[in-house]
Every structure is written in structure tokens, then in C-alpha cells.
Amino acid sequence: MNVREVAAHLRVPVSTVYDWRTRGLGPRAHRFGKHLAFAVSDVQVWIEEHRDPARPA
């Protein structure tokens, strides 16, 4: 996935994905020259890691 696809998938602006990257908060990415690519599996893992904890019943 590219940056725009990740942003669309997460429903956040592209600038947010770049901001997360600079702060070390976003999903893992691979750099190919000046381009970033995200593995779908890495994005899915990142989403699961940021799930709100279950609330007690």
C-alpha cells in the first residue's frame, strides 16, 4: 500500500500518516528511494495493536 492508500484505509489525512512516521507512531513501512510502501499485514498488525482495550462488563 502507498501512503494515500493507508490514509484512506485508516480514514485519516495523508499528512497524519507522515506525521506518525516522523514521530515513530505509525505502521512499519519500507522505503524505496523517496517512496514509502506499507505491507498490508503490517498495517493490520498496527491496527490491532491500537485497538481500545475491552471494557469490563
C-alpha positions as CSV (number, residue, x, y, z in Angstrom):
1,M,0.0,0.0,0.0
2,N,1.2,3.5,-0.6
3,V,0.7,6.5,1.8
4,R,-2.5,7.6,0.2
5,E,-4.0,4.1,0.4
6,V,-3.0,3.8,4.1
7,A,-4.5,7.1,4.8
8,A,-7.8,6.2,3.0
9,H,-7.9,2.8,4.8
10,L,-7.4,4.5,8.2
11,R,-9.7,7.4,7.3
12,V,-7.0,10.0,8.2
13,P,-5.3,12.7,6.1
14,V,-2.1,11.8,4.3
15,S,-0.4,14.4,6.4
16,T,-1.3,12.4,9.6
17,V,0.4,9.3,8.2
18,Y,3.6,11.3,7.5
19,D,3.4,12.9,11.0
20,W,3.0,9.5,12.6
21,R,6.1,8.3,10.6
22,T,8.3,11.2,11.8
23,R,7.2,10.6,15.4
24,G,7.6,6.8,15.2
25,L,4.0,6.1,15.8
26,G,2.6,4.8,12.5
27,P,2.7,1.4,10.9
28,R,6.0,0.0,9.7
29,A,7.0,1.0,6.1
30,H,9.6,0.2,3.5
31,R,11.4,3.0,1.7
32,F,12.1,2.7,-2.0
33,G,14.1,5.8,-2.9
34,K,11.7,8.6,-1.9
35,H,8.6,6.4,-1.9
36,L,7.1,4.6,1.1
37,A,5.3,1.3,0.8
38,F,3.3,-0.4,3.6
39,A,2.7,-4.2,3.8
40,V,-1.0,-4.8,4.3
41,S,-0.1,-7.2,7.1
42,D,2.0,-4.5,8.9
43,V,-1.0,-2.1,8.7
44,Q,-3.3,-4.8,10.1
45,V,-0.9,-5.6,12.9
46,W,-0.6,-1.8,13.7
47,I,-4.4,-1.5,13.8
48,E,-4.8,-4.4,16.2
49,E,-2.1,-3.0,18.4
50,H,-4.0,0.3,18.7
51,R,-7.4,-1.2,19.5
52,D,-9.1,0.2,22.6
53,P,-8.9,-2.2,25.5
54,A,-12.1,-4.2,26.2
55,R,-14.2,-2.6,28.8
56,P,-15.3,-4.7,31.8
57,A,-18.9,-5.9,31.7
